[in-house]
Amino acid sequence: MKKLLLIALSFYVVPGFAALDAYEKKVSNGKVLFFKGPNLTAEQFSGMPYNRKPDPAWLENQTKPDAWRTMAKSLSPDDFKAMTQEELDQVYMRLSSGPILPGDYKGQAMMKGAMTSNIKNFILKKIHGVNLMQTMCGQRDIFECFMEFAWEGKRIYPADASTGEYLLRNAVSQSVAHTIKSVMAPAGKKLIDPSNWLLRTLSPFPGGLRYMIFPAHLYCGQSMMDHRRESIVADYAWGSDFSPFIIGLDDIFGRNFLNIREEIRMVRPGLYLGRVYAQKIFLFNFVLHNPVVEKQAQGGQWPADACFDGKSTR
């Protein structure tokens, strides 16, 4: 009995993250604290099983809130590109939702090898014209290539006056419409757009006119990465609730196809880190940045979270 109790306690008292090494990574305006396994590089540790990685609560306990905010203020959007997936995870786990601030946010997708070949094949089988897309992208990762070519960011619309609901749409390059049509044509597919809704979605965005497509409900919801506190969730399942909604295009992200769900947390006002899931499977990370919102918030108080922050005061 005593032996069994000691074995049970060993699983509880000696978690996989008990002997992690701290290290600092240089970023644009300072350094950020991370943790990794002993005698491993950051890249090697990123590929380790999750039961060998830090628990969110343990990780957050290693950094005081004021110290973390100083680190967060030192980050620029480009700093995330140089991080491993584990480093991005450790940043995300120390964030809270922040407020939902309407505006236009330039976006940047980051593929960090998170998608296995099986997941990629599952998604690619559902997309027509993959061979043509691969020809366009050459030897580059097809997902990263297409995201750079097509996706430019997100727009968060002000809350509806009657319902209080938020709407999010994705800003897509005008040239992508021609590519979509050429990709779908060999497969005998075409956009169902009898009212030219695609043209109706054209709207000014940083950099020029962009299509505002792939609508999503925006609300507070549980994070699939860190259950302690809520994230801002972009839910595409019922994007058809919004008009315009383009059959054959907007429904790609919807409940009957990829069923995309994104979760977003604030690094600092105007800068957000997000995660993309399809069919509840993690795909990749993204960064959203609005320099106008960022500048307006400089020198002011740290904004309150729109979503549950994990404290028991609610």
Secondary structure, 3 states (H helix, E strand, C coil): CHHHHHHHHHHHHCCCCCCCEEEEEEECCEEEEEEECCCCCHHHHHCCCHHHCCCHHHHHHCCCHHHHHHHHHCCCHHHHHHCCHHHHHHHHHCCECCCCCCEEEEEEEECCCCCCHHHHHHHHCCCCCHHHHHHHHCCCCHHHHHHHHHEEEEEECCCCCCCCCEEEEEEECCHHHHHHHHHHHHHCCCCECCCCHHHHCEEEECCEEEEEEEEEEEEEEECCCCCCCEEEEEECCCHHHCCCCCECCHHHHCCCCCCEEEEEEEEECCEEEEEEEECCEEEEEEEEECHHHHHHHCCCCCCCCCCCCCCCCC
